[in-house]
Amino acid sequence: MAPLKCHVCRESKSKYKCPNCVAPYCSLGCFKKHKEIPCSKPAAEGPFAKPASAQNETPVPAGEVQWHAERPLTIDDPTMVLQTSQLESLAFSSEICDALKDDNLQKLILSVDSSPDPESELAKAMETDAFRIFADKILSIIGPLP
């Protein structure tokens, strides 16, 4: 797996991760700059932990990432599975985090996720500008699909 770029300077390849929030960084200088803004440990233990909001707990603070899946995932084409580095790039993207603050976009994502027919719901969501722009942002971050 290729190293991630530093979350602070976004230029150098990261050699380390913050022991608290696991943000990648490249040097002591970048680590010190990262620590100027308090960070916290990710609330989820794994990629399929339920978000705190789904458990009637305190909502997830901005900047923290949690993953959620209620139904088993089946993968027909393993080349379509994102690599850990791609997922981390999405998780640390301020552009993606900012977009996810939009209530309408959250509702669209939830409707796709909770639908008994997610593929048709995804097709409907792609008809909206907000969702299409969001999908384009994701693709620009993870790179072209095979």
Rosetta constraint file for C-alpha pairs under 8 A:
AtomPair CA 1 CA 85 HARMONIC 7.17 0.50
AtomPair CA 2 CA 85 HARMONIC 7.27 0.50
AtomPair CA 3 CA 13 HARMONIC 6.02 0.50
AtomPair CA 3 CA 14 HARMONIC 6.14 0.50
AtomPair CA 3 CA 15 HARMONIC 7.39 0.50
AtomPair CA 3 CA 85 HARMONIC 7.56 0.50
AtomPair CA 4 CA 13 HARMONIC 5.69 0.50
AtomPair CA 4 CA 14 HARMONIC 5.53 0.50
AtomPair CA 4 CA 24 HARMONIC 6.83 0.50
AtomPair CA 4 CA 85 HARMONIC 6.47 0.50
AtomPair CA 4 CA 89 HARMONIC 7.68 0.50
AtomPair CA 5 CA 10 HARMONIC 5.56 0.50
AtomPair CA 5 CA 11 HARMONIC 6.24 0.50
AtomPair CA 5 CA 12 HARMONIC 5.66 0.50
AtomPair CA 5 CA 13 HARMONIC 4.27 0.50
AtomPair CA 5 CA 14 HARMONIC 5.21 0.50
AtomPair CA 5 CA 24 HARMONIC 7.10 0.50
AtomPair CA 5 CA 25 HARMONIC 7.39 0.50
AtomPair CA 5 CA 26 HARMONIC 7.87 0.50
AtomPair CA 6 CA 10 HARMONIC 4.82 0.50
AtomPair CA 6 CA 11 HARMONIC 6.36 0.50
AtomPair CA 6 CA 12 HARMONIC 5.65 0.50
AtomPair CA 6 CA 13 HARMONIC 5.57 0.50
AtomPair CA 6 CA 14 HARMONIC 4.68 0.50
AtomPair CA 6 CA 24 HARMONIC 5.35 0.50
AtomPair CA 6 CA 25 HARMONIC 4.25 0.50
AtomPair CA 6 CA 26 HARMONIC 5.42 0.50
AtomPair CA 7 CA 14 HARMONIC 7.90 0.50
AtomPair CA 7 CA 23 HARMONIC 6.28 0.50
AtomPair CA 7 CA 24 HARMONIC 5.47 0.50
AtomPair CA 7 CA 25 HARMONIC 5.64 0.50
AtomPair CA 7 CA 92 HARMONIC 7.28 0.50
AtomPair CA 8 CA 25 HARMONIC 6.37 0.50
AtomPair CA 8 CA 30 HARMONIC 5.84 0.50
AtomPair CA 8 CA 31 HARMONIC 7.81 0.50
AtomPair CA 8 CA 33 HARMONIC 7.40 0.50
AtomPair CA 8 CA 34 HARMONIC 6.38 0.50
AtomPair CA 9 CA 30 HARMONIC 6.86 0.50
AtomPair CA 12 CA 26 HARMONIC 6.23 0.50
AtomPair CA 13 CA 25 HARMONIC 7.68 0.50
AtomPair CA 13 CA 26 HARMONIC 6.12 0.50
AtomPair CA 14 CA 24 HARMONIC 5.46 0.50
AtomPair CA 14 CA 25 HARMONIC 4.70 0.50
AtomPair CA 14 CA 26 HARMONIC 4.18 0.50
AtomPair CA 14 CA 27 HARMONIC 7.86 0.50
AtomPair CA 15 CA 24 HARMONIC 7.29 0.50
AtomPair CA 15 CA 25 HARMONIC 6.43 0.50
AtomPair CA 15 CA 26 HARMONIC 5.16 0.50
AtomPair CA 15 CA 27 HARMONIC 7.59 0.50
AtomPair CA 16 CA 24 HARMONIC 5.75 0.50
AtomPair CA 16 CA 25 HARMONIC 5.45 0.50
AtomPair CA 16 CA 26 HARMONIC 6.14 0.50
AtomPair CA 16 CA 27 HARMONIC 7.71 0.50
AtomPair CA 17 CA 21 HARMONIC 7.96 0.50
AtomPair CA 17 CA 22 HARMONIC 4.80 0.50
AtomPair CA 17 CA 23 HARMONIC 5.29 0.50
AtomPair CA 17 CA 24 HARMONIC 4.32 0.50
AtomPair CA 17 CA 25 HARMONIC 5.86 0.50
AtomPair CA 18 CA 22 HARMONIC 4.42 0.50
AtomPair CA 18 CA 23 HARMONIC 5.22 0.50
AtomPair CA 18 CA 24 HARMONIC 6.41 0.50
AtomPair CA 18 CA 25 HARMONIC 7.24 0.50
AtomPair CA 18 CA 31 HARMONIC 7.38 0.50
AtomPair CA 20 CA 39 HARMONIC 6.84 0.50
AtomPair CA 20 CA 40 HARMONIC 5.64 0.50
AtomPair CA 20 CA 41 HARMONIC 4.95 0.50
AtomPair CA 21 CA 39 HARMONIC 6.10 0.50
AtomPair CA 21 CA 40 HARMONIC 5.27 0.50
AtomPair CA 21 CA 41 HARMONIC 4.48 0.50
AtomPair CA 21 CA 42 HARMONIC 5.92 0.50
AtomPair CA 22 CA 41 HARMONIC 7.60 0.50
AtomPair CA 23 CA 92 HARMONIC 7.67 0.50
AtomPair CA 25 CA 30 HARMONIC 6.19 0.50
AtomPair CA 25 CA 31 HARMONIC 6.23 0.50
AtomPair CA 26 CA 30 HARMONIC 6.48 0.50
AtomPair CA 26 CA 31 HARMONIC 7.61 0.50
AtomPair CA 27 CA 31 HARMONIC 6.19 0.50
AtomPair CA 28 CA 32 HARMONIC 6.11 0.50
AtomPair CA 29 CA 33 HARMONIC 6.27 0.50
AtomPair CA 30 CA 34 HARMONIC 6.02 0.50
AtomPair CA 31 CA 35 HARMONIC 6.20 0.50
AtomPair CA 32 CA 36 HARMONIC 6.59 0.50
AtomPair CA 33 CA 37 HARMONIC 7.86 0.50
AtomPair CA 35 CA 39 HARMONIC 7.23 0.50
AtomPair CA 40 CA 64 HARMONIC 7.89 0.50
AtomPair CA 42 CA 64 HARMONIC 5.87 0.50
AtomPair CA 42 CA 65 HARMONIC 6.44 0.50
AtomPair CA 42 CA 66 HARMONIC 7.31 0.50
AtomPair CA 43 CA 60 HARMONIC 7.87 0.50
AtomPair CA 43 CA 64 HARMONIC 7.33 0.50
AtomPair CA 43 CA 65 HARMONIC 7.52 0.50
AtomPair CA 43 CA 66 HARMONIC 6.72 0.50
AtomPair CA 44 CA 49 HARMONIC 5.53 0.50
AtomPair CA 44 CA 50 HARMONIC 7.54 0.50
AtomPair CA 44 CA 51 HARMONIC 7.36 0.50
AtomPair CA 44 CA 65 HARMONIC 7.55 0.50
AtomPair CA 44 CA 66 HARMONIC 5.35 0.50
AtomPair CA 44 CA 67 HARMONIC 7.13 0.50
AtomPair CA 45 CA 49 HARMONIC 6.43 0.50
AtomPair CA 46 CA 67 HARMONIC 7.47 0.50
AtomPair CA 47 CA 66 HARMONIC 7.26 0.50
AtomPair CA 47 CA 67 HARMONIC 5.03 0.50
AtomPair CA 47 CA 68 HARMONIC 6.78 0.50
AtomPair CA 48 CA 67 HARMONIC 5.33 0.50
AtomPair CA 48 CA 68 HARMONIC 4.66 0.50
AtomPair CA 48 CA 69 HARMONIC 5.40 0.50
AtomPair CA 49 CA 66 HARMONIC 6.98 0.50
AtomPair CA 49 CA 67 HARMONIC 5.83 0.50
AtomPair CA 49 CA 68 HARMONIC 5.39 0.50
AtomPair CA 49 CA 69 HARMONIC 7.53 0.50
AtomPair CA 50 CA 54 HARMONIC 6.50 0.50
AtomPair CA 50 CA 55 HARMONIC 7.32 0.50
AtomPair CA 50 CA 66 HARMONIC 7.46 0.50
AtomPair CA 50 CA 67 HARMONIC 6.69 0.50
AtomPair CA 50 CA 68 HARMONIC 4.95 0.50
AtomPair CA 50 CA 69 HARMONIC 7.32 0.50
AtomPair CA 51 CA 55 HARMONIC 6.91 0.50
AtomPair CA 51 CA 60 HARMONIC 7.50 0.50
AtomPair CA 51 CA 66 HARMONIC 5.79 0.50
AtomPair CA 51 CA 67 HARMONIC 6.68 0.50
AtomPair CA 51 CA 68 HARMONIC 6.29 0.50
AtomPair CA 52 CA 56 HARMONIC 6.63 0.50
AtomPair CA 52 CA 57 HARMONIC 5.19 0.50
AtomPair CA 52 CA 58 HARMONIC 6.24 0.50
AtomPair CA 52 CA 59 HARMONIC 5.82 0.50
AtomPair CA 52 CA 60 HARMONIC 6.33 0.50
AtomPair CA 53 CA 57 HARMONIC 5.43 0.50
AtomPair CA 53 CA 58 HARMONIC 6.27 0.50
AtomPair CA 53 CA 59 HARMONIC 4.92 0.50
AtomPair CA 53 CA 60 HARMONIC 7.02 0.50
AtomPair CA 60 CA 64 HARMONIC 6.42 0.50
AtomPair CA 60 CA 65 HARMONIC 7.73 0.50
AtomPair CA 60 CA 66 HARMONIC 7.96 0.50
AtomPair CA 63 CA 92 HARMONIC 7.96 0.50
AtomPair CA 63 CA 97 HARMONIC 7.11 0.50
AtomPair CA 65 CA 91 HARMONIC 6.47 0.50
AtomPair CA 75 CA 81 HARMONIC 7.82 0.50
AtomPair CA 77 CA 81 HARMONIC 7.73 0.50
AtomPair CA 79 CA 146 HARMONIC 7.02 0.50
AtomPair CA 80 CA 145 HARMONIC 7.22 0.50
AtomPair CA 80 CA 146 HARMONIC 7.35 0.50
AtomPair CA 82 CA 86 HARMONIC 6.05 0.50
AtomPair CA 82 CA 87 HARMONIC 6.57 0.50
AtomPair CA 83 CA 87 HARMONIC 6.45 0.50
AtomPair CA 84 CA 88 HARMONIC 6.11 0.50
AtomPair CA 85 CA 89 HARMONIC 6.11 0.50
AtomPair CA 86 CA 90 HARMONIC 6.40 0.50
AtomPair CA 86 CA 141 HARMONIC 7.65 0.50
AtomPair CA 86 CA 142 HARMONIC 5.27 0.50
AtomPair CA 87 CA 91 HARMONIC 6.16 0.50
AtomPair CA 87 CA 142 HARMONIC 7.84 0.50
AtomPair CA 88 CA 92 HARMONIC 6.08 0.50
AtomPair CA 89 CA 93 HARMONIC 6.02 0.50
AtomPair CA 89 CA 141 HARMONIC 6.92 0.50
AtomPair CA 89 CA 142 HARMONIC 7.24 0.50
AtomPair CA 90 CA 96 HARMONIC 6.65 0.50
AtomPair CA 90 CA 138 HARMONIC 7.04 0.50
AtomPair CA 90 CA 141 HARMONIC 6.76 0.50
AtomPair CA 90 CA 142 HARMONIC 7.37 0.50
AtomPair CA 91 CA 96 HARMONIC 7.64 0.50
AtomPair CA 91 CA 97 HARMONIC 7.49 0.50
AtomPair CA 92 CA 97 HARMONIC 7.75 0.50
AtomPair CA 93 CA 97 HARMONIC 6.24 0.50
AtomPair CA 94 CA 98 HARMONIC 5.89 0.50
AtomPair CA 95 CA 99 HARMONIC 6.21 0.50
AtomPair CA 95 CA 137 HARMONIC 7.83 0.50
AtomPair CA 96 CA 100 HARMONIC 6.18 0.50
AtomPair CA 96 CA 134 HARMONIC 7.59 0.50
AtomPair CA 96 CA 137 HARMONIC 7.20 0.50
AtomPair CA 96 CA 138 HARMONIC 7.32 0.50
AtomPair CA 97 CA 101 HARMONIC 6.76 0.50
AtomPair CA 98 CA 102 HARMONIC 7.70 0.50
AtomPair CA 99 CA 105 HARMONIC 7.73 0.50
AtomPair CA 99 CA 134 HARMONIC 7.02 0.50
AtomPair CA 100 CA 105 HARMONIC 6.65 0.50
AtomPair CA 100 CA 106 HARMONIC 6.42 0.50
AtomPair CA 101 CA 105 HARMONIC 7.93 0.50
AtomPair CA 101 CA 106 HARMONIC 7.47 0.50
AtomPair CA 102 CA 106 HARMONIC 6.30 0.50
AtomPair CA 103 CA 107 HARMONIC 6.25 0.50
AtomPair CA 104 CA 108 HARMONIC 6.32 0.50
AtomPair CA 105 CA 109 HARMONIC 6.21 0.50
AtomPair CA 105 CA 130 HARMONIC 6.71 0.50
AtomPair CA 105 CA 131 HARMONIC 6.41 0.50
AtomPair CA 106 CA 110 HARMONIC 6.09 0.50
AtomPair CA 107 CA 111 HARMONIC 6.05 0.50
AtomPair CA 108 CA 112 HARMONIC 6.37 0.50
AtomPair CA 108 CA 125 HARMONIC 6.26 0.50
AtomPair CA 108 CA 131 HARMONIC 7.43 0.50
AtomPair CA 109 CA 113 HARMONIC 6.11 0.50
AtomPair CA 110 CA 114 HARMONIC 5.88 0.50
AtomPair CA 111 CA 115 HARMONIC 5.83 0.50
AtomPair CA 111 CA 121 HARMONIC 7.05 0.50
AtomPair CA 112 CA 118 HARMONIC 5.08 0.50
AtomPair CA 112 CA 119 HARMONIC 7.69 0.50
AtomPair CA 112 CA 121 HARMONIC 5.21 0.50
AtomPair CA 112 CA 122 HARMONIC 5.60 0.50
AtomPair CA 112 CA 125 HARMONIC 7.63 0.50
AtomPair CA 113 CA 118 HARMONIC 6.43 0.50
AtomPair CA 114 CA 118 HARMONIC 7.43 0.50
AtomPair CA 115 CA 121 HARMONIC 6.78 0.50
AtomPair CA 117 CA 121 HARMONIC 6.42 0.50
AtomPair CA 118 CA 122 HARMONIC 5.85 0.50
AtomPair CA 119 CA 123 HARMONIC 6.30 0.50
AtomPair CA 120 CA 124 HARMONIC 6.36 0.50
AtomPair CA 121 CA 125 HARMONIC 6.18 0.50
AtomPair CA 122 CA 126 HARMONIC 6.12 0.50
AtomPair CA 123 CA 127 HARMONIC 6.79 0.50
AtomPair CA 124 CA 128 HARMONIC 7.56 0.50
AtomPair CA 125 CA 131 HARMONIC 6.11 0.50
AtomPair CA 125 CA 132 HARMONIC 7.70 0.50
AtomPair CA 126 CA 131 HARMONIC 5.73 0.50
AtomPair CA 126 CA 132 HARMONIC 5.17 0.50
AtomPair CA 127 CA 131 HARMONIC 7.70 0.50
AtomPair CA 127 CA 132 HARMONIC 7.11 0.50
AtomPair CA 128 CA 132 HARMONIC 6.23 0.50
AtomPair CA 129 CA 133 HARMONIC 5.99 0.50
AtomPair CA 130 CA 134 HARMONIC 6.15 0.50
AtomPair CA 131 CA 135 HARMONIC 6.11 0.50
AtomPair CA 132 CA 136 HARMONIC 6.19 0.50
AtomPair CA 133 CA 137 HARMONIC 6.26 0.50
AtomPair CA 134 CA 138 HARMONIC 6.37 0.50
AtomPair CA 135 CA 139 HARMONIC 6.26 0.50
AtomPair CA 136 CA 140 HARMONIC 6.11 0.50
AtomPair CA 137 CA 141 HARMONIC 6.36 0.50
AtomPair CA 138 CA 142 HARMONIC 6.25 0.50
AtomPair CA 139 CA 143 HARMONIC 5.61 0.50
AtomPair CA 139 CA 144 HARMONIC 6.59 0.50
AtomPair CA 140 CA 144 HARMONIC 7.49 0.50
